[in-house]
Amino acid sequence: MSSTAMGVSLSVSSRIRRGGGGELDVERVLVTASPTTLKLNQTRRVVAGRFLRMKKRFHGTVAITKAEVDDGEEKRTSRNMRVGLICGGPSAERGISLNSVRSVLDHIQGNGISVSCYYIDPNLNAYAISSAQVYSNTPADFDFKLESLAQAFASLSELAEHLVSAVDIVFPVIHGRFGEDGGIQQELLESHNIPFVGTGSGECRRAFDKYEASLALKEHGFMSVPNYLVQGTEVDESEIAQWFTDNQLDLEVGKVVVKPANSGSSIGVKVAFGVKDSIKKATELILEGIDKRVVVEAFIENAYEFTAIVLDVGSASDCHPVVLLPSEVELKFHGSGDTKENAIFDYRRKYLPTQQVTYHTPPRFPIHVIKSIREEASLLFKKLSLRDFARFDGWYLTPTSNLASSASQTLTRSGDIIFTDINLISGMEQTSLFFQQASKVGFSHSNILRTIIYRASSRYPKLSWYNYDESSRGSTTMETPGDVQKVFVLFGGDTSERQVSVISGTNIWMNLQRFGDLKVTPYLLSSSLSNSMGAFPDKTESDLDNREVWLLPYSVVLRHTVEEVLAACMEAIDPDRARFTSLLQQQVKEDLMDALKNQSWFAGFDITDEVPMRFSLKDWIKLAKESEATVFLSAHGGIGEDGTMQALLEDEEVPYTGSGVHASRICMDKAMASKALSHLSEFGVQTISNEVKRTDDIIHESIPDIWDELITKFKCLTLCVKPARDGCSTGVARLCSSEDLAVYVQALRDCLPRIPANSFSKTHGMIEMPNPTPELLIFEPFIETDEVIVSSKSSEKLSWKGSRRWVEITVGVIGKHGSMRSLSPSLTVKESGDILSLEEKFQVYIIGGTGINLTPPPTTIMSKEALERCKRGIELIAKTLGLEGFSRIDAFVHVETGDVMAIEVNTVPGMTPSTVLIQQALAEQPPMYPPQFFRTLLNLAAQRVK
């Protein structure tokens, strides 16, 4: 990320008007929306009324691209099933919902299914949204742009009336409250007889409430965790103390879990110790408004956590649940930051890439235990009258588990399996456990989602018209004539950006494999030997000889970290483990086929769980050459971005995406890149003064002396520090004193993976640190500007009150060498702190979501003339540095002159599903959706070779 941070004062209402004169440029919005954006199906009279309301709001332009309306009758392809996806909701899981709906949309659209998207905001206001909207990188970004890319409904009832005629079936993708508690099912769908995917309202209501679900478990003879329900802030201490005593928990330090009764995915879950701490934390949850009902339950220790997806493969009213291969959840703890307070599978660990969690699919349990989990989960699914699919979380209790004695209670079910949470709408992000478990038994993303939709539709006689022939049940592959081209997608490595690289590479792989004329294979670059030993990485031939590249099967790609992918590879090639997995896979497939073989819409399993293959780096490059493959580079930082990999590929004449050797080397070294641009000031391109120092020298020198030297040189009191040769946002910090510098240096000395939030004198978020320790550091003056503020309640007009005239932007450049073209820049709006963190920049499964990007910057801040001059400056930077293919440039821009101050250039930028670069591609004319965007970058690689 940026070497320095700049801010502006920005006041925005939730009703946005943009474009010339500060009003909304709706024409631009219209052309960036999907052709299937808002398939409104009202009569001409109703539509005309909507047009008038929207005309008043948008000053004469209507944000509907293509209303398929003809006297109330939709002109639809006879075989297309119209699916309505509804996302959002009022819970804190809204960000996960946006990730899930994007994934679902990507994998069901096409070949017999057309999709419309809808959104319900935290206040239960309903909108029809364009498919482009779901590619917003954060919930805040999504909300900010809502009015410009959506049409509001007057009420939920109006949305329901619209859905009755606009879609054939609804797929709710709302996690938590109003999605899994029966709210949307009862208030919106059942009340209007709208077919929908998933469980009915009454069953949702009881299964979602953690306390009510525990009672239901007991009723049906299943074991449950001992718990106590807190309602309201007036807690009877003697009563909860008695509960502690009854369950043999120490009144002072007895370990329990405190969690909201009606929140999903570990939201608000805390560990407490003793009666008083339990009451305190339960009361906090209630006062924070998270829930009015809080459950205190015994902490399960010396047991093994698991999660299992249940798939209903019955037909019509017949329920036939089959449990896929469960996953074991293994928590790992590293360093002093992992305390007993953290010893829980919390929301952050569930949704962000972290080395603190590893998943094993199938679990490393005895085979009879896995069989028991599958049988018990299947029976529970039926007992609770659930439908279509669900995810059950639970524990395998060993004889030493603290709840083992509870198994002696009179039970009709197994005593060593205990279910704790029932998820009615499982998370469906791209690499979620939902897809991971499905892929292990032969389902691709598209296949499992379509299976669920088709199964749900079989319940509704009015959908019997749907023709489940070969074309309608196909995948979302885009058939393209011509010979098959091989593509090797490479990601991973050992830099601090390696986890972002995994998500980027997975996203690229999934999007490109939608083209029928491409054979796309994912590969993981493993760590170097020197890095695993904690030494400075080098690029010697010996070091490169130790590098390995793994060919990854479909299911192995769907992991969250490099370490987890490698662990899955090692498990897969272990003969005993492979036989164990194969046996379980066969059992699950047989169970599935017993029901699916008679379903007209099931086309069979479409992927196989192959064995990973390991190559030396040199052998892998030879394989790419022999296969005549193009390498799509997605290994951020290190040898993937510094010219090393580029040189190795060029030596063997293997085409690859991105910039060449020379440009890659220059851009990876931030000081060198700055020097290369230093002569462009007369053309409106400026650079920031900097000082490069050896890390080893700083560690052994006087910190106060170094600080005095730097602030004297730069004539400023605040500095920015960052690694000289590492990727964006890693190790970037604002320093306001020699004490801050001392904290930073100590973190380097201790090889900390991250610096905790608020460790410096100026408030900041968590800072990911480079690994291994960087050899060189860059110090620069920190440029003070006004804070960026986004208000949803102030004026209805976008205004900017910044006294300083510089703002921060990020922009993609695309094209051939010497003729790179700037995409539309995005104005970076930071919600907290001075520097965007790695999380904020890439939003890798971000749990709450921060940051807003305005693409392009509003004319109330930057004129069109200044914007065009800015783009010319960006293109000059690209030409001067010799960029080609695609890169991302971070810079400051002067809002009046359009002058550009370069921060850094990333030649292998992040390509996660939520990167702002996708938004910039969508702003092109015509819009480039992710598959076309990545295909364009691939084509540029081939053109360069020619």
N, C-alpha and C positions, 0 to 999 in steps of 0.2 A: 504494500500500500504506500501511501504517500510518505515522503521523507519529512515533510512538514505538513501542518494541517491548517486549513483556512476555513473561516466561517463567515456566514452572512446572516442578516436578520431577515427571516422570511415568515410572513403571516399569511396563512391560507385557510379558507373555510372548507368545510366538507363539500360544499357546492362550488366546484371549480369552474372558472372561466378563463380560457387561455387563448393565445393566438394574437393576431394584430390588435393593438389597442388594449391589450390585457384581457381580451375575451377568448373564449374557447375556440380553437381552430378545429371545428368538427369535421370539415372536409378531409383533413389529414387523418382524423380518427376513423372516418368511414372506410377509407381505402386500406387502412391497416387491419381492419377487422376481418374475421373469417367470412368466406362466402356463405357459410351456414350459421352466421352469427346469431340472429334473433328470429327464429321461425315462428313469428306470431300468427295466430290462426283465428283472429277475431273477424267479425263481419266488417264490411266496409265502413259501416257507421261507427262501430266501436274504434276501429283503427283510425278513422278520421278524427275522432275525439282525442285519441292518444297523440296524434300528430299535432293537433292544436296545442295541447298541454306542453309537449316537448318543444314545439316551435317557440312558445313563450319563454321556456327555460333557456333554450340554446340560441335565441335571437335569430330564428329563421331557418335553422338546419336541423334535420332529424337524424338521430343516431341509430338508424336502422339501415342495414345494408341491403337486405333482400327479404322483404316480407312475402312469404309464399301464400298470398291471399287471393281468393277468387270467389266472391259471394259466399264466403264462409266455408268453402271447400278447398282443402289443400291439394295442390298438384304434387303428389308424391310418387316415387317409384314403387310399383306394387309390391316388390319383394323387400323393401327396406323397413326394418323395424326402427321406430323413432324412440330413442332413449333420452330421457331427461336426467342429467346429473345435477344434483343439488348439493352445494358445499357451504362452508362457513359455519354459522351457528354462534351461540353466545358463550361457549366455553373457552377456556384457555387453550384448548386443543385446536383452535381455529387455524393456526399456522400449519398443523399437521394435516388438517382437512384440505387446505389449499394444495399441499404437496401431493396428497392422495388423489385428488380430483384431476390434477394434471397428468398423473400416471395413468389413471383409468381412461381419461380422454385419449391419450396417446395410443393406447393399446386396444380400444374397441372401435374407434372411428374407422369406417370403411367396410367394403365387402358385405353389404347387407344390413349394416347398422349406420344410421345417421344420428348425430348427437347434438343436443342443445344443452347449454349450461345455465344454471341459475345459482343465485347466491342469497343467503340469508345473513344479515349482519347481526352484531351483538345485541341490537335492540329489536330483533325479529322483523326488520324491514326487508322486503323481498325485491330482488332485481333479476332481470334477464341480462346475462353478461355475454360478451363475445368470447370466443375461445382464446383470443389473444390475451385477454385479461388474466387468464389463469397462469400465464407465464410471468406475472409480477414476482419480484424476487423476495418480498416479505409481506406480511399482513398489512403493515403500515403503508407500504408502497401500493398495495392492492386497494386499500381504502382511499388513499389520496387520489387515485385515478378513477375511482368507481363511477362518478357521475359522467365522466367523459367517454366511458366505454360500456355503459350499461343503461338499461331502461328500468325505472322504478315502477313497481306495482303499488297501488294504493293501499293494499292490505294483503295478508296471507290468503284471504278468501279470493281476492282477485287473481292471485297467482294460481290458486287451485282451479278456478274456472278456466284459466288459460291452459293449464296442463291437461284438462279433460279432453280438449280437442287438439292440442299441439303435440302431444307425445303418446306413445303406446304404453310405455312403462317407465317408472321413475326409479332411479338408482340413487338412494340417499348416501352421500359420502360426508356426513356430518358426524364427527366424533364427539363423545361426551354429551353434555346436556342438550336437549332438543333433538338430538340425533339418535342416541342410544337409549334414552329414557322413555321412549314412546311418544314424545311430544309431536314430532313431525308426522309420525304415523297416524296419530289420532286426529290432530287438529287440521292437517292438510290433506292427507291421502285417504284414509279410511272414510272420513266424513264426506268425501266427494267420490267415493268408489273408484279411485285411481289405482290401477295395478302398480305394485312396487316390489322391489327386491328387499328381502330381509324379513325379520320377525315382526309380528303384530304388536300393537301398542301395549296391550295388557301384559303380555309376556315380557316385553322389553322393560316395562316399568319395574317389575319385580326382580328380574335378573340383573338390571343395572344398579339398583340400590344395594350396596354391599352388605348392609345389615339384613335387608329382606332376603337377599340371595342366600345368606348363611342360614336363615331359617328354612328356606326352601330345600337347601341341601340336607339339613337334618330330617325334614319331613320325608324325603325320598331315601333315607338310609345312608346318606353319604356323610363322611367325616367333615367337620368344619373347624376352623380355627376359633378357639375361645375368644369371645369379644364382648365389649360393653358399649352401649350406645349413649352418646352425650347429645342432649338436645337443649340448646340455649346456653347462655353463659353462666347460669346459676347451677353449678354442679355440686351434687351431694358428695362431699369428700369421704364421708364414712361409708357410703354405698360403694363407691369405686374402690375404696380401700378393701372392703369385704371381697370384691371381685378379685383383687390382687391376691388376697389370702386364699380364696377358694381355688385359684389356679396356681398356687405355690410360687407366686412371684414376690420378690422382696419389696416391701413397701417403700424403701428408700432408693434402690437402684435397679429394681426389676425392669428388664428391657421389654419395651412394647413398641408397636407401630401405631401411629396416630394418623388417620386419613379421613378425608371427606367421604360421606356415604354415597354421594351422587356426583362424583367426578371420576373421569376415566384416566387411564394411562399414567398412573402414579402422580397425578397433579396434587400438590399440597401434602404429599406423604412425608412424614417426619418420623424419626426415631426418638423415643422419649425414655427417660429412666426414672422409675418410681412414680408414686401417686401424684405428688405436687407438680412434677415436670409434665406429666401426662395431662393434668387439668390445664396447666398453663398453655401447652401447645394446642390442645383441643379448643380452648377459648380463643386463642389467636386466630385459628382457622375460621371460627364463627364470626369474630369481629372484623376480619379481613373481607368478609362477604363471600368466601369461597363456598361455604355450604352452611346450612342451619343444623344439619345433623352430622355428627362426627363419630367415627368408629375407633375405639381403642381395642387393639387385639394383641395377643401374645406374639412376640417376635420369634420366628421359627429359626432355630439354630441347629447346626450339624445335620442339615438336610440339603437336598439338591433341587434347585428350581428348574422348572420346565414351562414351556408354552406349546400349545397344540392347536392347529387349525382343523376345524370340523367342516366338512363339505357335505351338504345334503344333495344326494344324487337321485332322489326319488322323482316321481312324476305326479302331476296333479296334486291331490290331497295326501298322497302316500309319502311319508317321511322316511328317508333311507340315509341316515348319517354315516359317513365314513371319515375316520380321523386320519389325516395325512401323517407323514413322519414328524413326530414332535422334535422340538429343539431344547437342548439343555442350555441354561443361562449360567455362565460361569463368571463370577465377579473376580477381578484381579486388582490388587492394590499395589501401588508403587510410590515409595517415598513418604515423607512426613506429612504430606497433604491429605493422606487417606486415613481418616480417624474413624472411630466407631460410629460417629454421626453419619458417615458416608456409606456405611455398610448396607446399602439397600439398592435395589434395581430401580433408581429414581427416573424421573421424566427426562433429565438431561442424558443419563446413560442410555436410555431407551432410544433416543432419537438423534443424538449427535455422535459422529465417529469418535471413538475413544478406545484406548488400550485397556481401559478398566473393565471391559466386557468382552467376552468371547462366546460365540454361539456354536454348539455342536449339534449337527443334524445328520443322523439321529443322535439321541443322547448316549452318553457312555454309561448307560444303566444295563443291568442284566436284562436279557431278552424277555423274560417273563414280566418284568416291571413295565417295559415298553408296551407289551401286549396288554397289560392291565390298564395302563394310561389310555390306550386307544379304546378298549372296551368300555371303561368307565366313562370316558368323555362322550362316547357315542350314546350310551344309555342316558347320561345326564342331559344331552341335547334333546333327546326324545321326551324325557320326563318334564323338562321345562317348556316343551312345545315350541322350540326354536325353529327357524326356517332358513334355508338356503346356505348360510355359512355363519361361523362364529369363531372366536379364539378363546380358549380356556387357558388361564395361567394357574399353576399349582406347584406342589412340592412332592418329591419322593422322600419319604421318611425312612431313615435307617434306624437300627436298634438304639443308636446313641442320640437320636434326635430328641430335643426337649419335649416334643409332643408325642413321642412314641407311646407313652403310657396311655394317651387318650385313645389309642387304637383298640384298647381293650373294651371300650364302651360297646354296647350292643349295636352292631351294625349289620346291614344286609350287604354291604359293599366291602371292597378291599380296605384293609386298615393301614396300608403303607402309602396310599395315594390320597392327597388332599388338594382339593380345588379351592382357590382363593379369589379369583377374579374372572368374571364372564364379560367378554367384549363382544357386543352385538354387531359392531361395524369395525372390523379390524383395520389397523393402519395399512394403507396400500401404497406407501411411497415406493419408489423404484426398486430399492433393495430391501424391502421389508421382509419380515419373517413369513408373512403371508405368501409372497412370491417365492421365497427361498424354499419353503416346505413343499410348495406346489411343484417347483422345478425338479425337486429330488425324485418325484414319482412320474415325471414325463409331461407336465403342463408348462407351456410357455406362458408369458404374461397374458397374451391375447386369449389363449385357449382357456385358461382358468376363469377369466372374467366373463367370457362369452358363455362358458358352461353355467356359471351362476345366473346370468341374465336369462338364458334359455330355460333353465330349470324353473326360475321364478315365473316366467311367462306361462309355463305349462299349467299353473294353478288357475289361470284366468281363461274361461271358455271364449271370451271375446277376442283373445289373441290366437285362436286356432287357425285363423286365416294365414298366419305367417308360414311361409314356405321354407322349411329347413333343408334346402338343397345344397349341393356342393358349393355354389357361389356364396350363399348366405352364411354358411358356417366357416368360411375361410378366414384366414388371418388378415391383418391390416397391411400386408405386403403390397408395395407399389410395383406392379409389373412393368418392367422396362425391357424392351427388346434389345437383343445384342448378346455378345459373348459375356460370360461371367468374369468379372474382374475381382481379383483377390485383394483384400485389404487387411493388414495387420494393425490393430489398435494397441499401442504400447502405453502403459501407465504404471504407476507405482514408484519405485526408487526408495531413497532413504532420506530425503530432505524433509524439512518441517512441513512442506506442502504435500507430502505423499498421500495423506488421506483425502485431500481435495482432489489429487490426481486420480485416485481410485474412482471417485464419484464422477469426475469429468470423463474418464475413459469409458466407464460403464454407460454413461449417457450417450456418448458418441457411438459406441458399439450398438446400443439398442436402436438408435435413430437410423443409422446406416443400414442395418440389416432389414429394414423395411423395403429396401430396393431389391427387386427380384434379380437384377443383373449383377449384384454384388455378393461375394462370399466373404463375410466379415468375421475375423477371428480375434478374440481378446487375448492379450499377453500381459503378464505382470513382470516388471523389472524388479529383481530382488535387491536386497541391500548389498553394499560392498563389504568385503572382509575388513577393510580398515575402519569403516564406520562402525561395524559391530564391535570392534575392539576399542572404540572411543577415540580413535586418532583423527587427525585432520584428513579429510578425503583427498586423495591425489588422483591424477589421471595417468599414472604410469601404466605401462603395458602389463605389469604384474597385477596391479589393482583391477584392471579391466578383465584380465584372465579369470579373476575370481567372481566376476559377475555372472548371474544366471537369469535366464528368462523362462517363465512358465507359460505353457499353453493352458488356458483355463476352460474347463467345461462350463456350460451355462450356469449350473447351480452354484459353482464355486465363485463365479464373478459376483454373485449377489451377497457379498459380505461388506462390512463397513470400514475395515482398515486393512492396510498392507499386511500387518501381522496376522490378522484373522484369515486373510486369503491364503497366506503361506501355511498357516496351521491346517487349513482345510485341505490344501494340496498334500501335505505330509500324511494326514489321516487317510486321504483317498488312495495313496499309493502303498499304504501299509496293508499287507496281504490279509491279516486277520481282521482288521477293521473293514476292509473292502468286502470280504465275505459276509461279515455281519450286516453291513449296510445293504448289500445285494439281497440277502435273505428277507430283510424287512421291506425293501422296495417291492419285491415280488409279492409279498403278502398284501401290501396296500393296493397294488395294481389289480390283484385278483379281486379284492373287495370292491374296488371301484367298478371293474368291468362287469361284475355280477349284476349291477343295476344299469350301468351305462350302455351295455351292449344292445339293449332294446330301445334306446333313445334315438330317434331319427336324426336328432341334431348333433349327436356326438360323432366327430370324425376320427377319434382316436387320439392317442398321445402323440405329441409332435416334437419332443426332444428326448434325447437319451443322455443318461448320466455317465459320460465318458470319463476316462482316467486322465488326470493332468499329465502333461509331458514336460520334462525339464531339458533345457538346452544351455550350453554355454553361450555367452553373448555373441561370440564370433560365429558359432554354428547357427545361431538364430538368424544372424544377418545373411549368412550363406543360404539358409532356407528361404528367406525373403527373396533373395536374388533368383534362386532356382524356381521359385513359385511365381516369379514375375509379379510380385505383390507390391502395392504401395503402402508405405508405413504411415499411419496417422499418429503423430507424436502427441502424447498427452502426459508425459512425465515432466512435471513442473520442477524447475530448479535443477541443480546438480548437473550430471552428464546429459540429462534430457534437454537442457535448455542452454548450456554454456558452449555449445559447438562441438563437444566431444562426440555425441551420438550422430550429429549431422555429418561430421568428418568420416566416421566409420561407415555410414551408409553411402556417402559419396564415393568412398574408395571402392565399393562394390557396385557402384552405379545403381543403387536402389532408390527409387523416388520416395520422397517423404514430404509431409506437409510443413508449412512454416518457413521461416527465414533460414538462410544458409549459414555456413560455418562462421564467416567473418562477422556478420551482423549479430549472430547469436552470442559470440564471445564479447563483443563490445557492449551489448545491452545487459548481459549478466553482470558485468562490472560497472556498477553505477557511477563510479568516479570517471571511468573511461568514457562512458556514454555522455556524461556531462561535458567532458573536455571536447568530444567530437562535435558537440553542438555549440560550443562557446563562440564561434565566429558568426552566428546567425542573428545577432541582436538587431542589426539594421533591417532585418526582414521580419521583425516582430516576434522572434523566438529568443527567450532569455533562459538562463540557467541559474541555479542557486549555488552560492559559494559553499565550498566544503573543505574539510580537512580529513585525510585518511590516516588512521593510526593502527599499528599492530596491536592485536588483542593481548598478546603476551607481554608487550611493553606496558600497557595500561595496568594489567594485573599486578605488576611488580613496581610500579611507580607511585608517587604520592598523588592521591586523588585530588586534594585541594589544589596542588600545583597544576595539574592537567586542566582542572576546571578554570582556574584563573587565566591560563594560557589561551584557552578556547574563547572565553567570553571577551577577552581583550582583543583577540584577532577579529572576531565577528562583530564587536561593538554591540552586543546584545546580552540580555540576562537569561534568556531561555533558549535551550538547544534541542535539536532532534538528533537521535542516534539510531543507526540501523546497520545491519551487516552489509559489507561492501559487495558481497557476491552471493546473496541469497535472494529468495523469491519475495514477492510482495507481501507486506504486512507482517512478516516474520521478524521478531526482535525489534520492531519500530517503537520507540518510546519518546515521550516528551520529558525533558530534564529541566528542572527549575533551580537546582542548587547542587553543590558538590555532594551533599548527602544523597540526592537522587542518583547521581552518578555512581556513588559507592554502592547503592542497592543494586543497580544494574550490573556493575562489575562483579559483585558478589554472586549474583545469579549466574553469570558466565563461569565464574570460578567453581561454583557448585554444580555446574551442568544441569541447572533446573530446566525441566521441560516447559515451564511457564512461570511467569511472574504473576502472583495473585492480584486481583483487582485492588486498587487504592493503596498500592505499596509506596507510591511516590507522593510528594507534597501536593501535586495537582491530581484531582479525581480522575480515574481512568478505569477501563475495563481490564479483563485478564489479557496478558500479553503472551502469545505463543513465542517460545524462544527457539533459535536455530539448533539443530543437532546434526553433526557435531558442532562444537564451539567454532565460530568463524575466525579465520585467520586475521581478517582486516575489518575495521569498523569505520563508518563514515559519520562525521559530525557536521551538522549544518545549523544555521540560525533558524529558530522556529518562528514562523511568520504569524503574528497575532492578527486575528480578524474577529469580527462579530460572530456570535453564535447563530447557528441556523435554527430557527424555530418554526414549527408547523402547528398551527392552531386550527382546530376543527370547529371552533365556536365563535370566532371573531368575525371580521367583515367577510362579505361574500366575494371580495375581489382579491386577487393575488397581489401582495405588496411586498416590497423589499426595503428595509430600513437601514441596511448596512452603510456605514460611513466609509469603510474601505471598499475598494471597487474590484477586488479579486475574489473569484469563487473557484471551487475545485470541481474538475470534471474528470470523467473517464470515457474513453472513446476507442472504438475498434477501427482498425484500418485494414482494408482488404484489397487484393489485386496482385498484379505482376510486379516484378522488380522494376523500379523506376517509375511506376505509374500507380502507386498505392492510392486508394480513395478512402477518404474519411467517411465513416458512418455518422449518423447523427449523434453528437455528444450528449452525455447524460450528466446533468448537474447533480452532484453528490450532496445529499442532505443527511447529516449525521444526527441521530437522536440523542446520543450521549457521548461525552468524552471529546477529545480533540483529534484522535486518529482512529480510522476504521480498523477494527480487528480483523483477523482472518475470517472469523465467523460472520461478521457484518458484511464483509466484502463478498463472500461466496454463498452465505446462507445455506450451508450444507445441512439439510434437515433441521433448520433452525427451529427451536422449540417455541419461542414466542415471536421472534422476528423483529429486527430493528432496521432502520435505514429506509430512505426514500430516494428514488432516482427520478428526476424529471427529464424526460427525453422527448424533444430537445429542451434546453433551458427556456423557461417562459420569456416572452418578449417584454414583460414588465421588469425583468431583470437584465436581459441581454437583448439588444436589438438584432434584427435579422442581419444587418450589415456586419455587426461585431461577430455574430455567430459564423458568418461566411468567412470572415478574415481568420477567425479561430480555426476553422476547418482547413484553410489553406496553410496555416502555420503547422498544424498537425501533419498534413501531407508533406510539408517540407522536412519535418523531423523524420518521417518515414523514409523519404528519399535520401536524405543525408546519411542516415544510418544503414541504408541498403536493405531495408525490410522487404519481405515479399510473402505472398500467401495471406497470412493473417497475423495481426499482433494487437495488443492493447496498450494504449498510451495513457498514463495518468499525468495530469497537468493542472496548473492554475491558469485561469484566463481572466484578463481584465475586461469587465463587462462593457466598457465604453469603447476601448480601442480594439479589442479582440486579440491583443498581444498574448502570447502563450509563454508560460514558464514551465518547462519540462520537469517532472518529478522523477518518473522512471518509465521504462519500456519493458513489457513482458512479451517475449517472442513465442512462448507457449502458454497462452493465457488460460485461466480456468474456464471450463465449459460445463459447469454443473447445470442441472435443470433450471436453476433459478438465477443464473448469472445475468447481469444487466445487459450483456452483449446480445443475448437472445432478444431482449426488448428492442435493442438498436436494429437488429436484423428484421424484426417485425415492422419497424418504422420505415423500411425501405419500400420503394415502389417498383414492382409489386412486393408485398410482404414476403419475407423468407421465414417460413416456419422451420423449426429445428431440423427436420430431415433434409429439406432443401438447402438450408444453411450449411450443414456439414458436408453435403454432397458438393456444394460449390467450392468449399475449401479443398476437398479431395480432387476435384477437377483442376484446380489451380496447380496442385502438385504435379499432375500429369503434364500440364501445359509447360511447366518450367523445364521438365526433362526434355521435352521436344525442342 
